């Protein structure tokens, strides 16, 4: 057993944003094991004050370069809740389709480019471009498809254009949607090839009992709006999100920390799976089974697997959604008129990294008086911090442990959460 | 591989992120159909978001994000010293981006509102060129991968790149869009720099000017037109302030 271990990672690589890992073990005792976020704050909640509802979604999309569609959707949902607006069915379906495109591109980006290199002992996916064009081809096609869905429905993947308070600016051409449908069906083989690839990866054997929070599905696996639920049995309404997050400020972090019933909590694909696995489509459930993912799973590294399971689910559900959208009459409205009024509203959306909340209070001129955004990675940061301590205790006494090996395990732990760090600080 | 009798260089590139959403560097991984070709044209030696390998022998440094905290300044100065060519990548790096809206608020009050009695270090937002000399600016929120590819092609072939000198309206017309002004929306198309292929008006949203102003924009005429279309000076100014690129123009 190695008695003294020192891990000091400044600005961890292959994650979005800036965070540091420090683990210090002396004479076999874990003196320190920390995940700290040092990202520069941007003060989005302050910048939103005085802004018109028509620009809130455009501003908050810029909180995140990866899940900007999710931010835009949470933003317009909060504004619609404040104004008492119900969007037409066609808008609801198109928004969900855009959401699925984002989930697919984000999960694939994480699985192939950020997480996978650790399992094949490479510093990045770049050497695979020449060494394994088959794998890179898989990633390119799947991610390209996710982006194409976003482009067709939302006008653009990064910082969407068509998602507005009241609905969408326009309905996409049926021909473009039908073309996406064929690509989605063809992608099923690519997803199964990805499952075979992930079967060859050895995930670290580690678990820490965790409270998982997500939207609670009723008939469908949940993505946009609804009740909130935790694996410890806490259930809240969307507007009660503050009681499901309980943000506080830590001295060493520019991110806030969150908790519900315990000292920390987790959100994301694994949380959604743990709370809603029965609502996945049969194909996604069989992929979970094939990869050994069973609810309630407390191994954070299995979030990678849950993302792959969800990728299968959203690809197949997108096919069904496109069928419904294409069958909608050509004169069906894609938006409703917006009449702003004073009041407040909340929008909860399951974005790739977990549940996201926007909460706005409006004056009667349709301008924001107060804003609050609670980000998925903000909800995960304390949990990663606590996992780090448990991970150090778990692996440090192992035979043959070295500084480098523990650094890799700690880095893989953070990456498994697919953190969106600049988003978490915003 | 020789191209038109020229042996292209394979420049060593690095990508660094400061205060931003990292959406521009994400565009490096987009446009999947040409990604392998793009990656074969350069050697990526330092790109934290996608690689654990970090070397300092880069020739071209792409800087994403604005500067809003003291510790970012020495980091940026070190990169400036190492790089032969320093490129501001995206609207935040070029102008401050949406982050620049922060400068209109009292920062102590902002800190109290967000962090209560544990304020975090922060400074007014600055563009990269306000801190170190910049050799090339690629605006866009996010940047256009197609334009990035064109610029990198010019860099590896050692040919100067010329940005368009015309406004977004030109590219918008080429896409046969109905004018956003005719639809009753405000649009910065007449005075904003083109090169993006007008994605916003094409999707039903007036231009917000993320690429900054066209050379010599006729602001007086723009204000007149916007007023005639029913917009107040405050609304026009708010739109001009959105991405920070029109700051200081009169």
Interface residues (C-beta under 8 A of the other chain):
Chain A: X11 X13 X14 X15 X16 X17 X18 X40 X41 X42 X43 X45 X46 X47 X49 X52 X55 X58 X59 X62 X63 X64 X65 X66 X68 X109 X113 X114 X117 X123 X124 X125 X126 X129 X133 X136 X140 X141 X143 X144 X147 X154 X155 X156 X157 X158 X159 X161 X162 X164 X169 X170 X249 X250 X251 X254 X411 X422 X423
Chain B: X17 X18 X19 X20 X21 X22 X23 X24 X25 X26 X27 X29 X30 X32 X33 X35 X36 X39 X40 X44 X47 X48 X49 X50 X51 X52 X53 X54 X68 X69 X72 X97 X98 X99 X101 X102 X105 X109 X110 X111 X113 X114 X115 X116 X118 X120 X122 X141 X142 X199 X200 X202 X203 X204 X205 X208 X238 X242
